[in-house]
Amino acid sequence: MNFSSKKYKKSFDYSYSIGVYSTLELLTYKLSQTVKVFLHSKSGKNKGAQKILSICKASHIETEIADGLLTKLSNSENCYAIGFFRKFGSNVSPKKDHIVLDSPSDMGNVGTIMRTMLGFGINDLAIMRPALDIFDPRVIRASQGAVFQINYRYFNTFKEYQTQFPRNFYPFMLEGINIDEVVFEKAFSLIFGNEGSGLNRDFLKIGKPVKIPQTTKIDSLNLSVAVGIALYESYNQNRKS
């Protein structure tokens, strides 16, 4: 596999994790997909980087010192590791609860959502096209490597997803039942719209629409914040049951 020093493109058959923590997550959960790790010449002073080196040696994964490459790809002088890996396929489980994102476009939001999902016990993510590329290093970095534990699948339309995964649907919209009045019945899908436009009104006819109460001082919550609140509420209900 020839690695380019150019910035990531969706057309590449590989991607990379930026930073020590994300690269450790890569090696922990997707070791077989890891191809090569680049380290900084000063990585000997970093315990995490030394752990990466130890794992790579034990697993016969090639490493190389490449300060210039790390700086170029990370836009930082303080990046100690970048892990290159082959992209991997995945799927969501019909028996598990899902987060559903309709046409997400913000790298930081989706990365944060993935990490928050793991924190509240949901590992399955369904994404409706058009959408961002979850293998973009900016998503991986924002997720702090959580992407390597997430089961994901893209769908062309919500109808396609709905047909294949019949379950209890909870679209989050401004018109809906207050979240503290809703009982999330398993298996469920928590559905969220695009950062700018939200869900279209057709979702009012799907499942049980839910709203998160807020003051009138803002027009809406950030997507990752809204998903975090919904995940916490569903997790809290499950923990008490």
SULWODA-V110878 format. One record per pair of residues at least 12 apart in sequence whose C-alpha atoms are under 10 Angstrom apart, sorted by the first residue. I is the first residue (numbers start at 1). J is the second residue. If there is no record, write none. Layout:
BEGIN
I:J
I:J
END
This chain:
BEGIN
1:13
1:14
1:35
1:36
1:84
1:85
1:86
2:14
3:15
3:36
3:84
4:69
5:68
5:69
5:70
5:72
5:73
6:69
6:72
6:73
7:72
7:73
7:74
7:136
7:137
8:73
8:135
8:136
8:137
8:138
9:133
9:135
9:136
9:137
10:132
10:133
10:134
10:135
10:136
12:86
12:87
12:135
13:85
13:86
13:87
13:88
13:135
14:33
14:34
14:35
14:84
14:85
14:86
14:87
14:88
14:135
14:136
15:34
15:83
15:84
15:85
15:86
15:87
15:135
15:136
15:137
15:140
16:34
16:35
16:36
16:37
16:73
16:82
16:83
16:84
16:85
16:86
16:87
16:135
16:136
16:137
16:138
16:140
16:141
17:37
17:74
17:81
17:82
17:83
17:84
17:85
17:135
17:136
17:137
17:138
17:139
17:140
17:141
17:144
17:145
18:38
18:70
18:73
18:74
18:79
18:80
18:81
18:82
18:83
18:84
18:137
18:138
18:140
18:141
18:142
18:144
18:145
19:39
19:48
19:49
19:70
19:74
19:76
19:78
19:79
19:80
19:81
19:82
19:83
19:141
19:144
19:145
20:39
20:43
20:46
20:47
20:48
20:49
20:50
20:51
20:52
20:79
20:80
20:81
20:82
20:83
20:144
20:145
21:48
21:49
21:52
21:80
21:81
21:82
21:141
21:144
21:145
22:81
22:82
22:83
22:140
22:141
22:142
22:143
22:144
22:145
22:146
22:147
22:148
23:37
23:48
23:49
23:52
23:80
23:81
23:82
23:83
23:84
23:85
23:140
23:141
23:144
23:145
23:148
24:48
24:49
24:51
24:52
24:53
24:55
24:81
24:82
24:83
24:144
24:145
25:52
25:83
25:144
25:145
25:146
25:147
25:148
25:149
26:52
26:83
26:84
26:85
26:140
26:144
26:145
26:146
26:147
26:148
26:149
27:52
27:55
27:56
27:59
27:61
27:83
27:85
27:145
27:148
28:52
28:55
28:145
28:148
28:149
29:145
29:146
29:147
29:148
29:149
30:85
30:86
30:88
30:148
30:149
31:55
31:56
31:59
31:61
31:85
31:148
32:59
32:61
32:85
32:86
33:84
33:85
33:86
33:87
33:88
34:56
34:59
34:61
34:62
34:83
34:84
34:85
34:86
34:87
35:56
35:60
35:61
35:62
35:63
35:83
35:84
35:85
35:86
36:56
36:60
36:61
36:62
36:63
36:64
36:82
36:83
36:84
36:85
36:86
37:52
37:53
37:56
37:61
37:62
37:63
37:64
37:65
37:66
37:81
37:82
37:83
37:84
37:85
38:53
38:62
38:63
38:64
38:65
38:66
38:67
38:69
38:70
38:80
38:81
38:82
38:83
38:84
39:52
39:53
39:63
39:64
39:65
39:66
39:67
39:69
39:70
39:79
39:80
39:81
39:82
39:83
40:64
40:65
40:66
40:67
40:68
40:69
40:70
40:71
40:77
40:78
40:79
40:80
40:81
40:82
41:64
41:65
41:66
41:67
41:80
42:65
42:67
42:78
42:79
42:80
43:65
43:67
43:78
43:79
43:80
43:81
44:80
45:80
46:80
48:80
48:81
49:80
49:81
52:81
52:83
53:81
63:81
63:82
63:83
64:81
65:80
65:81
66:80
66:81
66:82
67:79
67:80
67:81
69:82
70:82
73:137
74:137
74:138
74:141
87:135
88:135
88:148
89:151
89:152
89:153
90:124
90:150
90:151
90:152
90:153
90:154
91:124
91:125
91:126
91:150
91:151
91:152
91:153
91:154
92:123
92:124
92:125
92:126
92:150
92:151
92:152
92:153
92:154
92:165
93:123
93:124
93:125
93:151
93:152
93:153
93:165
94:124
94:164
94:165
94:166
94:167
94:187
94:188
95:165
95:167
95:186
95:187
95:188
96:122
96:123
96:124
96:167
96:186
96:187
96:188
96:189
97:121
97:122
97:123
97:124
97:125
97:167
97:168
97:185
97:186
97:187
97:188
97:189
97:190
98:117
98:122
98:123
98:124
98:125
98:126
98:151
98:152
98:165
98:167
98:169
98:186
98:187
98:188
98:189
98:190
98:191
99:113
99:114
99:117
99:122
99:123
99:124
99:125
99:126
99:127
99:152
99:170
99:188
99:189
99:190
99:191
99:192
99:227
99:230
99:231
100:124
100:125
100:126
100:127
100:128
100:152
100:153
100:154
100:158
100:161
100:169
100:170
100:171
100:189
100:190
100:191
100:192
100:193
100:227
101:113
101:125
101:126
101:127
101:128
101:129
101:131
101:154
101:158
101:190
101:191
101:192
101:193
101:194
101:195
101:198
101:199
101:223
101:227
102:126
102:127
102:128
102:129
102:130
102:131
102:155
102:157
102:158
102:191
102:192
102:193
102:194
102:195
102:198
102:199
102:200
103:127
103:128
103:129
103:130
103:131
103:132
103:156
103:157
103:192
103:193
103:194
103:195
103:197
103:198
103:199
104:127
104:128
104:129
104:130
104:131
104:132
104:133
104:192
104:193
104:194
104:195
104:196
104:198
104:223
105:130
105:131
105:132
105:133
105:194
105:195
105:196
106:131
106:132
106:138
106:139
106:194
106:195
106:196
106:223
106:224
107:132
107:133
107:134
107:136
107:137
107:138
107:139
107:140
107:141
107:142
107:143
108:138
108:139
108:140
108:141
108:142
108:143
108:224
109:139
109:142
109:143
109:195
109:222
109:223
109:224
109:225
109:227
110:132
110:133
110:134
110:138
110:139
110:140
110:142
110:143
110:147
110:223
110:224
110:227
111:134
111:136
111:137
111:138
111:139
111:140
111:141
111:142
111:143
111:144
111:145
111:146
111:147
111:224
112:139
112:140
112:141
112:142
112:143
112:144
112:146
112:147
112:223
112:224
112:225
112:227
112:228
113:125
113:139
113:142
113:143
113:146
113:147
113:223
113:224
113:225
113:226
113:227
113:228
113:231
114:134
114:139
114:140
114:142
114:143
114:144
114:145
114:146
114:147
114:148
114:149
114:150
114:151
114:224
114:227
114:228
115:140
115:142
115:143
115:144
115:145
115:146
115:147
115:149
115:150
115:228
116:143
116:146
116:224
116:225
116:227
116:228
116:229
116:231
116:232
117:146
117:150
117:227
117:228
117:231
117:232
118:146
118:147
118:149
118:150
118:231
119:146
119:228
119:231
119:232
119:235
120:228
120:230
120:231
120:232
120:233
120:234
120:235
120:236
121:231
121:232
121:234
121:235
122:150
122:151
122:231
122:234
122:235
123:146
123:147
123:149
123:150
123:151
123:152
124:149
124:150
124:151
124:152
124:153
124:189
125:150
125:151
125:152
125:153
125:154
125:189
125:190
126:151
126:152
126:153
126:154
126:155
126:158
126:161
126:189
126:191
127:152
127:153
127:154
127:155
127:156
127:157
127:158
127:161
127:191
127:192
128:153
128:154
128:155
128:156
128:157
128:158
128:159
128:160
128:161
128:193
128:194
129:154
129:155
129:156
129:157
129:158
130:154
130:155
130:156
130:157
131:154
131:155
131:156
131:194
133:154
134:147
134:152
134:154
135:147
135:148
158:203
162:189
162:206
165:187
165:188
165:189
166:187
166:188
166:189
167:185
167:186
167:187
167:188
167:189
167:207
168:184
168:185
168:186
168:187
168:188
168:189
168:190
168:206
168:207
168:208
169:184
169:185
169:186
169:187
169:188
169:189
169:190
169:191
169:203
169:206
169:207
169:208
169:209
169:210
170:182
170:184
170:185
170:188
170:189
170:190
170:191
170:192
170:203
170:204
170:206
170:207
170:208
170:209
170:210
170:211
170:230
171:189
171:190
171:191
171:192
171:193
171:199
171:203
171:204
171:205
171:206
171:207
171:208
171:209
171:210
171:211
172:190
172:191
172:192
172:193
172:198
172:199
172:203
172:204
172:208
172:209
172:210
172:211
172:212
172:226
172:227
172:230
173:191
173:192
173:193
173:198
173:199
173:200
173:201
173:203
173:204
173:209
173:210
173:211
173:212
174:198
174:199
174:204
174:209
174:210
174:211
174:212
174:213
174:214
174:220
175:201
175:204
175:209
175:210
175:211
175:212
176:204
176:208
176:209
176:210
176:211
176:212
176:213
177:208
177:209
177:210
177:211
177:212
177:213
178:209
178:210
178:211
178:212
178:213
179:209
179:210
179:211
179:212
179:213
179:229
179:230
179:233
179:234
180:210
180:211
180:212
180:213
180:230
180:233
180:234
181:210
181:211
182:208
182:209
182:210
182:211
182:233
182:234
182:237
183:233
183:234
183:237
183:238
184:208
184:233
184:234
184:235
184:237
184:238
185:234
185:237
185:238
186:234
186:238
188:207
188:234
189:207
190:209
190:210
190:227
190:230
190:231
190:234
191:203
191:209
191:210
191:227
191:230
192:223
192:224
192:226
192:227
193:223
194:223
195:220
195:221
195:222
195:223
195:224
196:220
196:222
196:223
198:220
198:223
210:230
211:226
211:230
212:226
212:229
212:230
END
